[in-house]
Amino acid sequence: MARYNKIFLGPVQKTLPQVREAIGDVALTPGTLVVLSSGKWVLAGAATVGKVWIVQDNYLQLKNVDVAWADEDSVIAMELLPECIYAVGIANGVNIAAVGTALTPAANGLVGIASTSDLVIGYSEEIYNNTSGAVALIKFRPSLSYLAAAT
């Protein structure tokens, strides 16, 4: 009998992205930040202090990033991992003037520019001045220090 029952012995890596499925408490647009509350996804906001997830596009129904998951739908959200880059929503009028700008949860599941007292969840990976008149997606990398504190 063989000493091992598998041929591939490692190293094992996480399958990326890491996701979680739960019911959405409201209609959720891909790229918005959410938290789990009573087993449902709710929008993150300026007062958020716990673990934050980001809503994924509804690839199961072949929807793009502009199509929201319906209220009370089973929604897939991704865990924020520092080795990954995500597209996260910012409000109209927000000016990301430098790569590496610290970002924090803001109203309606979007990100805003962090001040010194805010929870920094990550950093911008691009410069973008949102004058589009609507929510826009920007490149975002989660913060290592936030992830260590959130787990």
Secondary structure, 3 states (H helix, E strand, C coil): CCCCCCCCCCCCCCCCCCEEEEEECCCECCCCEEEEECCEEEECCCCCCCCCEEECCCHHHCCCCCCCECCCCEEEEEECCCCCCEEEEECCCCEECCCCCEEEECHHHCEEECCCCCCCCEEECCCEECCCCCCEEEEEEECHHHHHHHC
